[in-house]
Amino acid sequence: MATLFISSSKASSASSFSVHQTMSLPRHTAFSEYMMEESVDHAHAIITKWDTKSPTSLFHENRKEGREFLKCVKDLRTAMHFFLSQKSASGKLVLAQQLMQIAMKRLEKEFYQILSANRDRLDPDSVRSCVSGRSSNSDDDQYQCDVGSDEEINVAGESISEVERVSALAMYDLKAIADCMIGCGYGKECVKIYKIIRKSIVDEGLYRIGIERNSSSQISKMNFEALQHKIKHWLSAVRIAVKTLFNGERVLCDHVFSASDSIRESSFAEITREGAIHLFKFPELVARTKRSSPHKIFCFLDLYEAISDLLPEIELIFSFESTSAVRLQVSSSLQKLSEAVRATLSEFESVVQKDSSKTLVTGGGIHPLTESAMNYISSLANYSGVLSEILADWPLPVQSPFPESYFDSPKSIDNPPSAMAMRLAWLILVLLCRLDCKAELYKDIGLSYLFLANNLHFVLEKVRTSNLRYLLGEEWISKHEKKVKQYSASYEVMGWTKVFSSLPENNSQAPMSPEDVKECFGRFNLAFEEAYRKQTSWVVQDGKLRDDIKVSIAKKLVPAYGEFYEKYLGMLDGERNLEVLVRFSPDDLGNYLSDLLHGTAISGSSSSSSSSSSSQKSGRAR
């Protein structure tokens, strides 16, 4: 009986609960229906007040009413969902649908008005500063909190300017309207307005910074000076376009359409894709122009460097799949510029190798080819970062032991030279080989060695005073300094051997007869005068190298001649025309040597003659 009682009790409780639940459901439904009807009625009052015929701006006139409008639309949307699920035949559903259409048209108008009225205020800088300190939460309550104060808006806790304040309000109004319209299924209408207005702003922005729509034929027909000017303008414009215009547009688009990833992607892509592709197409068009001058390579390198520096930002801004065409265009431009740089370097190398000028440089001075080539190569060294990328996988034109022999450094195994260093060193080697050929054009072998010393020294100075020093290294410099000394020594031997050989090899040998002495002085006079006459017209442009060469000659010649002079001059006492027999004193030699290698034969000769005359008198007085 106890068991039966308990069972009856449970059954009774279950039955009682079921009846209570059945009675409460209609009450709950009725209450919910009442609340939804209230929402529709409230929405009716608000929405009809601000229908599309109202000339004033909902968000501009009274921001509190603007927030209330969005709130009632949200409630209206909830009511519509209720009636669809519970009472699809309700007249309130029809009214709600009509009100929703009116509300969307109003919001569409407000969206357009805000975008149009704030064309100049929604600039990229203001956009970034506004978004940086604000939440991107799309919830309406968050919106109310963020922009609830119409008197003051703070970004990251700091007061902002009036322009930024207006921009911030506009941005969050746009976001709130977009969130509302997208949530109500009217995103297409919202997006259409946004794309039209913002694309016109982006296109206008590109035009203002000087980005024109030039065709390939227009670029190819420009002369070099006009093209250089256009490139210079593009280099400054592209930084503004990427860092400010496109970046700001991406930030704004991400903010306004944060409620939908697909919408913000498609919107940003349609707004910026065309302008961005045109912007990044320009370097490719330049790369395809005729390479009329080797110096055009610097235009290519400037363009490559600009894009390369901006590449991380470009890839971040245009990261969407729908903007892949922009990234492909950037990649294509870099590739074409890289090919143009390589082709230009090959052409430059060929020009140096095939330089057929047979015009001799007076006095064995610096050849124009040396000067122009080294100015060019040293300028290339200023682009080490960019050239390292471009030349990384471009082998030298020949297979040879060149890297090991040319970079003779104990560190070369563990730390081999970069591709760029090897390429520039190769170009210098090509130049030096060509200079060897030009040295052979000189009939005087001594002058040919002086020519080589001059030109290699010029090459070294260009290396020392430019970024080539860091690329080629101290070992390279040291190796070629030794070559300059070798050329100088060879010049000394070939240019002065006849003078040295005119003197007795050993002044300590058996005494000479007066006739032998006169003959020896005569040979020396002729040899020295011949060397002096030729070498006053020869030139060493670098003062230190010139002094080093003359000091080296003087250290050998003056002591040897002085010893002979002091030992045998006395044997000629009483000789008629002694000044003809002994034309130079040891001091005279130093004066004459100081005239050498300036390339001024006439003026040098006259000055030395006057100094020589007084010196001879003092010599004879002794």
Salt bridges, closest charged atoms under 4 A:
GLU33 OE2 - LYS87 NZ 2.69
ASP41 OD1 - LYS92 NZ 2.66
GLU65 OE1 - LYS49 NZ 3.09
GLU68 OE2 - HIS42 NE2 3.69
ASP75 OD2 - LYS71 NZ 3.09
GLU110 OE2 - ARG106 NH2 2.49
ASP125 OD1 - ARG128 NH2 2.52
ASP150 OD1 - ARG63 NE 3.93
ASP150 OD1 - ARG165 NH1 3.64
GLU162 OE2 - ARG165 NH2 3.18
ASP173 OD2 - ARG63 NH1 2.82
ASP179 OD2 - LYS175 NZ 3.18
ASP203 OD2 - LYS199 NZ 2.92
GLU204 OE1 - ARG119 NH2 3.06
GLU204 OE2 - ARG208 NH2 2.58
GLU212 OE1 - LYS230 NZ 3.38
GLU249 OE1 - ARG198 NH2 2.74
ASP254 OD2 - ARG250 NE 2.84
ASP254 OD1 - ARG264 NH1 2.81
ASP261 OD1 - ARG264 NE 3.11
GLU270 OE2 - LYS195 NZ 2.81
GLU274 OE1 - LYS199 NZ 3.04
GLU274 OE2 - ARG213 NH1 3.83
GLU284 OE2 - LYS281 NZ 3.71
GLU284 OE2 - ARG288 NH2 2.65
GLU313 OE1 - LYS243 NZ 2.81
GLU347 OE2 - ARG291 NE 3.09
ASP355 OD1 - LYS438 NZ 2.69
ASP393 OD1 - ARG342 NH2 2.44
ASP444 OD2 - LYS534 NZ 2.79
GLU461 OE2 - ARG464 NH1 2.31
GLU474 OE2 - ARG469 NE 2.94
GLU481 OE2 - ARG464 NH2 2.56
GLU492 OE2 - LYS556 NZ 2.91
GLU515 OE2 - LYS518 NZ 3.15
GLU519 OE2 - ARG523 NH1 3.25
GLU529 OE1 - ARG583 NH1 2.72
GLU530 OE1 - LYS498 NZ 3.16
ASP542 OD2 - HIS457 NE2 3.57
ASP548 OD2 - LYS544 NZ 3.17
GLU575 OE2 - LYS518 NZ 3.82
